[in-house]
Amino acid sequence: MKSLIRGGVFTGSVSPKRIQPPGLRTVTAVQSLTAVLADRVRGERRRRHMTIATLAERAGISGPAVVALEHARRASLDTWVAVAHALGLDLDVDLVDPRRRRANTLRQEDSVHAAMGELEAAQLQRLGFFVAIDEPYQHFQFAGRADVVAWQLDPPAMLHIENRTRFPNVGEIAGSWNAKRRWLAPELAKRLGIPGFRSETHVMACLWSGEVLHALRRQPATFRSLAPDPPDGFRGWWSGAPTDQYRSGTLIALDPFATPRQRAFIDLETALGTARPRIRGYAEAADRLEGR
């Protein structure tokens, strides 16, 4: 509605400018930032052996508010700052030029984790699959990012790879893994505009190191429970022929330094058996990538 001014007196009204809803890029960025903060808060609270009630009391908010915040529900900046201070931390926020992001964060990247993702993405792209890296997802209170996702649309099938270089906290890793197995595929299907995937292959890819093999052999029942299926589904994707099994969860040990004459991965049962490590641990892998 236009404004009306007669004799210097305002006699009409002005309709407010229509506010456009945030675009997908904005929504994705907010979800990503919220998921990172939620993971950090949950991890720091548990590391300090602090209950939700204690954190809520120290931050001056309710227990349900802490639960919602730890599950990546949106919260005010004041709430994030209060929770950070209750954990003895500061909330540090910055604006980053995307053209300079890689140069500014190279030293902070996990080079071994990145090498595993590069090997997987290169192989899957070479075979002609759609591939996404660090793919965000959110389903109500569940939110996170998938390391490597590949899919095809005819027939609709999805591969999700979660890369692990070490196992510092199996409980937290299990929670993240189970949430992604449950919610990643339907959320990705919705984004792609399809009813769903006929088959889902979820793979926990671990660094083929002595450090990781030792962790697997200490808790074999736990890892068999998390990844109960044989690696047939992953082998199908790796060779360019995904299988039709509806949903599978498997664990493999991956060597990002494998030569063309070496096999790149072994399955869980082989890792739990007499398999020899390709490298001692994460530090050796990082040194090899740095050429040291």
Long-range contacts (C-beta under 8 A, 24 or more apart in sequence): 28-136, 30-74, 31-72, 31-136, 31-138, 31-143, 32-136, 32-145, 34-72, 34-73, 34-74, 34-143, 35-72, 35-136, 35-138, 35-143, 35-144, 35-145, 37-72, 37-80, 38-69, 38-70, 38-71, 38-72, 38-143, 39-144, 41-69, 41-70, 41-83, 41-84, 41-87, 42-70, 42-172, 43-169, 43-172, 44-87, 44-89, 45-70, 45-87, 46-172, 48-87, 50-87, 55-83, 55-86, 55-87, 58-86, 59-83, 59-85, 59-86, 68-141, 71-141, 71-142, 71-143, 72-138, 72-141, 72-142, 72-143, 72-144, 73-141, 110-165, 111-286, 111-289, 111-290, 112-165, 112-207, 112-256, 112-282, 112-285, 112-286, 112-289, 113-147, 113-163, 113-165, 115-256, 115-285, 115-289, 116-163, 116-165, 116-205, 116-207, 116-254, 116-256, 117-147, 117-148, 117-161, 117-163, 118-256, 119-254, 119-256, 119-264, 120-148, 120-161, 120-163, 120-205, 120-254, 121-148, 123-238, 124-148, 124-150, 124-159, 124-237, 127-237, 127-239, 127-240, 128-240, 129-159, 129-237, 135-184, 135-188, 137-180, 137-183, 137-184, 137-187, 137-188, 138-187, 139-183, 139-186, 139-187, 142-179, 142-182, 142-183, 144-176, 144-179, 144-180, 146-180, 146-184, 149-184, 149-188, 150-237, 151-188, 151-192, 151-197, 152-242, 153-192, 153-194, 155-198, 155-199, 155-244, 156-189, 156-194, 156-196, 156-197, 156-198, 157-197, 157-198, 157-199, 157-200, 157-201, 157-242, 158-184, 158-185, 158-188, 158-189, 158-197, 158-199, 158-200, 158-201, 159-201, 159-203, 159-233, 159-234, 159-237, 159-242, 160-184, 160-185, 160-200, 160-201, 160-202, 160-203, 161-203, 161-205, 162-202, 162-203, 162-204, 162-205, 163-205, 163-206, 163-254, 164-204, 164-205, 164-206, 164-207, 164-212, 165-206, 165-207, 165-209, 165-212, 165-282, 165-285, 166-207, 166-211, 166-212, 166-215, 166-281, 166-282, 167-206, 167-212, 167-215, 167-216, 170-215, 170-219, 170-222, 174-222, 174-226, 177-202, 177-204, 177-226, 178-226, 181-247, 181-249, 198-244, 198-246, 199-233, 199-242, 199-243, 199-244, 199-245, 199-246, 199-247, 200-246, 200-247, 200-248, 201-233, 201-234, 201-236, 201-237, 201-242, 201-243, 201-245, 201-248, 201-250, 202-247, 202-248, 202-249, 202-250, 203-231, 203-233, 203-234, 203-249, 203-250, 203-251, 203-252, 204-249, 204-250, 204-251, 204-252, 205-251, 205-252, 205-253, 205-254, 205-265, 206-251, 206-252, 206-253, 206-254, 206-271, 207-253, 207-254, 207-256, 207-279, 207-282, 207-285, 208-253, 208-254, 208-255, 208-265, 208-266, 208-271, 208-277, 208-278, 208-279, 209-277, 209-278, 209-279, 209-280, 209-281, 209-282, 209-284, 209-285, 210-277, 210-279, 210-280, 210-281, 211-277, 211-280, 211-281, 211-282, 212-253, 212-271, 212-277, 212-281, 213-253, 213-271, 213-275, 213-277, 216-251, 216-253, 216-268, 216-271, 216-272, 217-272, 220-272, 223-251, 223-268, 223-272, 224-268, 226-251, 227-251, 227-268, 230-267, 231-265, 231-267, 231-268, 234-265, 238-264, 238-265, 255-279, 256-285, 257-285, 257-288
